[in-house]
Amino acid sequence: MCGIVGYVGNKTACPILLNGLHRLEYRGYDSAGVAIIGADNELKIYKCKGKVDELENFIADKDTEGTVGIAHTRWATHGAPNNINAHPHLSQSGQIAMIHNGIIENFRVLKEALDKEGFDFRSSTDSEVLVNLIEHIRNVNGCPLEDAVRVALKRAVGAYAIAIIEKGNPNRIIAAKQSSPMAIGLGEPGEYYLSSDAASIIEYTKDFVYINDGEMAVLEKGKPLQVFSLDNEPVAFSTARLDLSISQLEKGGYEHFMLKEINEQPKTIIDCTRGRISPETLEITLNGVANNIDRFLNARRIIFVACGTSWHAALIGEHLFEDICRIPVEVEYASEFRYRNPVIFPDDVVIAVSQSGETADTLAAIELARKSGAFVYGINNVIGSSIARATDSGTYIHVGPEIGVASTKAFTGQVTVMTMMALMIAKRKGTVSDEYYREVSAALLKLPELIEETLKLDGEIAEMAKIFTYARNFIYLGRGYNYPTALEGALKLKEISYVHAEGYPAAEMKHGAIALIDAEMPSVAIVTPDSTYEKTLSNVEEVKARGGKIISVMAKGDELVRRISDFTIEVPVTTECLMPIVVSVPLQLLAYHIAVNKGRNVDQPRNLAKSVTVE
């Protein structure tokens, strides 16, 4: 969601800040701004509604000199997207500038108290309340700015990652976090970068410090980094190295990041399985599972907590773990799980799934599970992310940076990891035959080849998309392992084309949704060879009988499905539990081409954010 960038050092800050904001555009935002301390020690603040390009045009003829600055892209939570509500926000005196990710939940109470102290508010944001609270505490106590920040944050309830600079102090940024991501990049000695996503500043440094919740850092030019608790106790910190190349953050000749990431999936599946499946023996080794195998073997049940696309992947994980491991599984929306007082046992295993590793609701669900004594395992993509640090153990999916808001390669990576986990556990439990174990392991290694073959359907799918670009509604049908795939296909279409679409269990359609079927409602049916094949075929016949237009995702050469379909997408076949990975690829392409035909901003769809770091 919102993005923050900061710099303090000897370089000119503005180009670094703007470049960082561009790198963060994928997160979703509606306004942008920068604050710089000039050579005269004055604060220079420029901000506007719209994209970073518009901010660049706005400041093209402005004075942006200075070697210390902060910058922000805002995704509106409190207050409409406009110039006034854009960050950075100034304190009433104009002495302090602040950028803020997150939500201050008790801002109304704080604002009422500040109103009585004579503070006026220019914006509708909770963030302006916080910067004025800091100023008020400083005025009353006559304390240094960092002490005022500590006191203010103890009074604030909610989530935040903040960065603060002040007039008259051109060499320092104060930063703090609680339930919102923040990374501090280390440049030359005494030079610091700051971002809500380390990848956005990777061209300047690969060495990062990740501060923890309830901690504050002082980044001062020419001096060692200082990290403190909100009780003013020094905190030891470590440095992590992030191996990432700039090419991974660029489109590489593709029109959109989403299309690049769809086409990267043969490689990302290789990266996900590399070193984890032996090509010779077909043995699977995930260290996070191996080192905690008894927790899985003795689990009363497994609970997946996730949101969005990760929740769909978890539904496939439920099928895998129950089918192969014979362990009871529940799949929960993280946002609902944390608020319904769930029953969690110490011998439960909670698996948290998130691409970014920063999803606020999932982080809160992890905290709840750990307080109940459950073992918490993470599946995420971003090394050093909050979820990776909050869980007891976990597995990275290793698919590389995913810039497009609509998740593609992360979904297939998550399902790949879940399959490897289920096979490892099942083998130790003795709930899977050696033959089946080897069959699925071999099929995982062959997946990149099958996805490569499926990607060759791109031109055919692009032509098909022209026919359906102006459909107002879609229904996606699937059963068994491919019911979650239907949900995911519908979500992709909704996210980037703004077309209403629903994923449905094919057999449940006649319990209500069949009333929607007519010639103007395309039905995307996943009819691949599996244990529900005949039943799904019958469900498709029911749609056909009511005049519905059928797009079937089917096995190559399946004449039976072809005869009852209006349009077909023929995919190669693999073992049943891996078909969702193959089938998801043409559904991603279909959504992509419909969105492009409709002129949508595919990589940055309206109202959405890549990393949902607020509730």
N, C-alpha and C positions, 0 to 999 in steps of 0.2 A: 504494500500500500504506500503510504507516504515514504519519501526517501530523504535521507540527510547526507550531506557531504561537508567536510571541513578541512581546512589546511592551515598550518602554521609552520613557517620556515623562512627561507631566504628567497624563494621563487615568487613570481607574481601569482597571487592566489586565484584571480578570477578565471583564467583559462582552465586551471585545474578543477575548479568548482563546476564550471559549465560542462566540462567533459564528463565529470562524475555524474551530473544530473542527466546527461544524455544516456549514460550507461544504465541509469535507474529508470528510464522511461517505461521499460517493460512492466514495472510494478503497478502502473495505473496511477493517474493523477489528473488534476483539473486546473492547477495553477503552479507557478514556480517563482522563486525569488532568491536573491543573494544579499548578504550583508558583509561589508569589507571595512576594515579599519585602515584609513589612509595614512600617508606620511605625516599629516597634520593632527593625527590622533582622533579625527572625527569619524563617526559612523556614517557609512554610505549604504543606503538600503534601496534596492530596486526590486520590484515584484509586480506581477501581473497575472491575470487569468489567462489560461491557455497553455500552449506547449512551450518547451524550452527554447525552440526556435523563435517564438514570439518574444520571449524574455531577451534573447540575444539581440534581436532587432531593436528592442526598446532601449537597451543600454549601449548600443553601438556608438553613440556620440556622448556617452556619459563618462565621468571620471571613475575608473575602476582600478586605479593603482592601489597597491597595498599587498602585504605579504601574509596577512592573517584574514581569514574569512570563513563564513558558513553559508550553506545553500540548502534549498529544500524544494521538493515537489510535494504538493498537497493532494490528498484524496479526502474529499469533504466528509466530515462526520458531524461537527457542530458548525452550522452556518453555511450559507450557499457558496458555491464557487464564484468568487469575485476578487477584485484587486485588494479590497480591504481585508478580507479574511485570509488572503495568501500570506505565507510566511516569508521572511522572518517577521516576528512581532517585536515592537519596541515597548519598553516600560513607559510609564506616563511621563517621566522626566526626559526620556530620550537617551538615557545613559546606558541602558542594557538592551541588547538584541538577543533573541532566542528563537531557535527552531525546535520543533517538537513532533515526534511520532507518538501515536497512542491516544488514549482518552483519559482525561482527569474526571473521574466519576462524580466527585463531590464539588465540582467547579461552581455549581449554583450557590452552595453554602458559602464557599470562599468568596464568591463575587459579592454576595450580600454584605459580608463583613467588610470587604474593601470599599463598597459603595459608601458605607457609613464613615469610612476614613477619608472620603473625598476623592476617591479614584474615579475617573471617567474611562469608559471603554469605547474604543473605536470600532471593534469588530464584534462578531457573534461567536467567537471561538472560545473554547476552554483553555487554549494555549495562552492567550493574552492574560487570562486570569492568573495563570501560574507565573508569568514573568513579572506581573505587578505585585504578586504576593512576595516574590523574592526581593523586589525593590522595597516594599513596605517593611519587611523584616530587617533589611539592611539599614533603613532610615531609623527605625526604632531602636535597634541595638547598637548601631554604629560599628558593625562588624565587617570583616573582609567579605568579599562577594562569595567565596566558596563556603563560608560559614552560613551565609544567608540561604544559599542553595540547599545545603544540608537540612536546615531547619524547615524550609518550605517543602521539601520533598517528604519529610516526615509527616507533614500535615496533609499532603496530597494522597488521595486514594485513586488507584487506577494503574494504567500502563503508560510508560513513557520511555523514550530515548530522547534526550535533550542535548543541545550544544549551545553554549552561551559565550558571547563576547561583550566587552564593555568599552565605552568611549574612554580614551585616555590610557588604555592598556593595550598597546598594539602587538603584544607578544604572547598572548595566552588565550586558550579556549578551555572552558570548563564543560565537561560532559558527564552524563549520568544515565543509568538505565534501570528499568524495572519492567520485565515481561515484554520487552520490545528489543529487536536486534541492534547491536552496535559492534563495530570492529574498529580498532585503532591500528593504522598502518605505520610502520617504523621506516623512515627514510634515512637520510644521513643523520649522524649524531645530532640530537636536538631538533630534528625535523619530523613532523607528524602529519598524518592523514587520518581522516575520520569518515566513516560511512556506515549506513545501515546494511550494506551488502559489500563484503570485501572485494567481490569481483569487479565492482565499479571503479576501483582504484588500483587494479592489479598491474597496470602498466607503469605505475610509479614504485611499487614495492610488492614483495611477496611475503614479507614478515609481518605477522599480525598479533595483536593482543586482544583477546575477547574478555571484556570485563563482565562480571556476573551481576545478577539482580541485586539491587540495593547497594551498588558501588558507584563511586564517583571518581573521575580521572581529571587531572590537571595536565594539559598539554602546553608546555611553555617552551618557546624558542630557545634553543641552546642549553636546555636543562634536561635532566633525566625525567622520564615519565613517572608521575606519582599517581597511585591508586589508593583510595580510602574507602572505608565503610561509611555509612551515614551517621555512625557514632564517632567518626573522626579517627578511627583506628587504621593504621597503614595496612594495606593488603598486598601480600605477595602475588605476583602474576608470572605467567610463562608466555613464551613466544611460540607461535605456530607458523609453519611455513605452508603457503598455499601454492601448489604447483598447477598453474593455469596459464594458458596462452591467450593472447589477444584474439587470435583467429577464432577461438571458441566463442567469442563474444560478438562476432561480426557475421554478416549474412552469407558471406562466401559465394556471392554470385546469384543467390536465390532472391526472388522478389520479396519474400517475407521470411522472418525467422521461423514461423510455424511450418512452412513448406520445407525449409532446411532441416528442421528437427524431425519431421516425418521421414525424410529421406535418410537421416542419420541412423535410423533404428537398426539396420543390419549391423552397423559398427557398435552401437551402444549395447546391444545384446551380447556382442563379443566381449566388450569391456566389462559388462555385468557378470559374465560367467568365467572370465579369464582368471586362472589360478584357483578357481573354485570347483571346476569339474575336470578331472583328469581325462584327457582324450584316450589314454591307453586303458585305464581300468574302469572309467566311468564313475569313479568314486567322487562324491560331493563333499566338500569341506568348507563350512562357514565357521570361522573361529568364534564368532559371537554365540552361535548355537552350541558348538562343540564344548566351549568352556563353561556352559551353563546347561548342559544336556539334562541333568537331573531335574532342573526346574520345569523343563518341558515334559519329561517322562512322567513326572509326578503331578502334573497340572490337573486341578479339578476341572478347569475349563480355560479356554482362551477367549479373551475379549479384545476385539479390534476397535480402536478409536481413530476416527479419521473424518475428513470433510471433503466434499466435492468429488473430484476424480479419484482421490485416494480412497474415499469411501466405496466407490465402485470396485476398485482393485481389491479392497478388503472383503467384499462380497464373494469375489472369486476365491480369495484366501479361505473364507469360511467353508466353501465347497471342498477345497483341497484338503484342509486339515481334518474335516469331519470324514471325508471319503477315504483318505489315505492313512491318516493317523488315528482315526477313531477317537478323537478328543472333541467334547462338546464345544461349540463356538458360538459367540454372539458378536454381532457387528453393530456398533453404536456410532451415531453422529456425536462427535466430541462435544458439540455445543449443547446437546440434550443430555448427554451422559452426566455432565458435571452438575446439572441443576435438578436432577430428579432423585437425589439421595440414593444412588445405586448400592446394591449389596455386593461388596467386594471381599473376597476371602484371601487370606495370606497365601494360599496355594493356587491362586489364580495367576495366569500370565496375561498381562495386558500388552498388546502390540500396538504401538502408536505409529501411524503411517502418515507421512507428509513429505512432499517434494522439497519444499524450502527448508523444513526443519524449524520454521518460525511461526507456524500457525497458532494463534493465540488460544483458541478453544482447545486445541490438542495439547498444548503445553499445560493448560489448566487441568485437563483430564489426567495428564501424567501426574501432576502434583497430588490430585485426589487419590489416584491409585497407589502412589507410593506411601501416602499417609495411612492407607489401609493395609499396608504391608505386602501388597502384591509385587511380583517381579515384573518390571517394565522393560520392554524390548522396543527399540526404535528401528524403523525402516525409513530412511530418508536419503536425500541426494547431496546435501551440502555439508561438506566436512567442516567441523567446528561450529555447526549451528546450535541453537539453543536446545532443540530436542535431542541432538546427539550428546549434549553435555548433561541433560536432565535425566536421561534414561540409564538403567543399570547396565545395559549392553545393547548391541544392535548390529545392523548390517547396512552399509552404504550401497545404493544401487549403481553408482558410478556411471551415470549416463551423460555427464558433463552439464554445463550450464543450460538451463531451459529458459529461454528469453520470452518466447511467445506465451501470452497469458493462458491460452487454451492448452492444457497439458497433453502431450502426445507420447514422447519417448519416456517420460517419467512413469506413465501408466504401464507401459509394456515392461519397463525395468522393475517396477514394483511387483508385478505378477510373476516375473522371472525369479525374483528373490524369494517370493512366497512359495513357489514351486520347489526350489532347492531346499528351503527350510523344511517343508512338509516331507520331502523324500528322506532327508537326513534323520528326522525324528521318527518317521515310520519305520525306517530300517532298524534303528535301535530298539523300537518297541516290538518289532516283529509283526507289524500289521500290514506289511507289503511284501510281495514275493520278490525274489532276486530278479526274476525275469521282468517284472513290471518296473522295478527300480532302474534296471539297465535300459529298458525301452524308453522311459521318460528322460533319463540322463542323456542318452544318445540323441533324442529328439530335441532337447534343449540346445545341444551343440549344432544341430542342423537348422535351428530356427533362423539364423541370419540369412541363410541361402533361400529359405522359403519367403522371408520378408522381401528380399531382393527381387524375387520372382513376382511377388504381389505388387511391388512398386511399379512394375512395368505396365500395370493397368491404369496408370495415371491419365494418359491421353483419353482412354475409353471412358473413364469416370468423369473427366472434364467435359466431354461431349454430353454425357448423360445429365450432368449438372445443369446444362443450359435448358433442358426440358423442364426441370423442377425448380428453377431459380425463383419463380414467382408463386410457388405454392405457399399457402398461408399456414398450413399445419402438416405435421408428419407424425406417424406413429411407428415406433421401432419395436419389433417383436423378437423374442428369443426365449429359449428354455434351458434349464440346467446351467452349465458353465457359461452359456452365452446369454442368459438373462441379464447379468450385470453388463455384458458387452452392449446389449441393446440400450440400457440406461446411459452408458457412456457415449454411444453414438448419438443419442438424442441430445445429451448435454453439449456435445461439441457443436451441433447445429445451432442450438439456442445461444450459446456463448458468443459465437462469432458472426452469425448471420441475422440474429434477432428473429428467427422464425420459431413459432411455437412448435415444440416437439415433445413427445412423451415416449419413454421406454416402458414396455409392458411385458409381463410374462404372457407368452402366446396363449396359453390355456386359459388364463384369467380374462382374456379379452371379451369372451361371451358373457361375462358377469357384469357388463356395463359398457366398456369402451367400444364394443362392436356397434353401438348406436351411432358412433361418429363416422363410421365407414361410408364413404360415397366416392364418386369418381374424382372428387377434388381433394381427397385425403390420401396421399401416397403412403403406402405401408412398406417399410424396409424390414424384410423378414430374414433372419439368420437361420438357414436350413442346411446345416452341414452334417455329415455322418456322425452320429453319436447315439447314445441310449434313448434319446427322445425324438429321433429323426422322424419316425412314422407319425407320431403325435403332432409334431410341429407342421408336418406336411398337411395334415388334416386341418389345422388351424389356418393355414394359408388358403386352403380350399374354401373355408368359411368366408374369408375376406373376398376372395374371387367371386363367390356366389352373390355378394352384395355390391358388386360393381367397383370394388376398390382397385386401385392401381398398385401392382406389386413389384417391388424391386427386391430380388432375392440375392442374398450373399450365399453362395452355394459352392459345393465341391466341383472342381473342374471336370466337365464331361458328364454331369448328372442330368440325363435327359428327362427324367421324371420331374424334377424341379423346373427345368427350363420350360417344359410344356405348359405349366400352370402360371408362369411368371410373365409379366409384361416387359421387365428389364432384368438382366442378370449381371452379377459380378462374380466371376468364377475364380476361386482361390485354391491354392494347393492345400492338401490335407496333411495334418499331423495327428499325433495322439490327442484324444478328446480334451484332456485338461489344458492343453496348450493352444487349442483353437481360438480362444479369446484373443491371444496375442496376434495371431495371423489376421483374424477377422476385423480387429480394431483398425488396422491400417487402411483398408478401403473406406471405412466409415469416416476416418479422419480426412481422407482426401475428398470425399463427397461433401462434407461440411465445408472444407476449405474452398472448393471451387464454387459452391453456391454463394458463399460469403464474398468471394472476389467478384463474381458476376453481379452481386448486389451493390458493389462499391463500398463494402465495409472496411473498417480499419482492422484487419485481421489480427495483427499482433497486439493491438491495444483497444479491444472492444469497449464500448461505452459502459460506464458504471462499474467495471470490473477491475480488480487488482490481482497481480500475480501472487503476491505473498500477503495473506490476510492476517495482519499482525494486530488487529483490534477485534473485539467481540462484535 
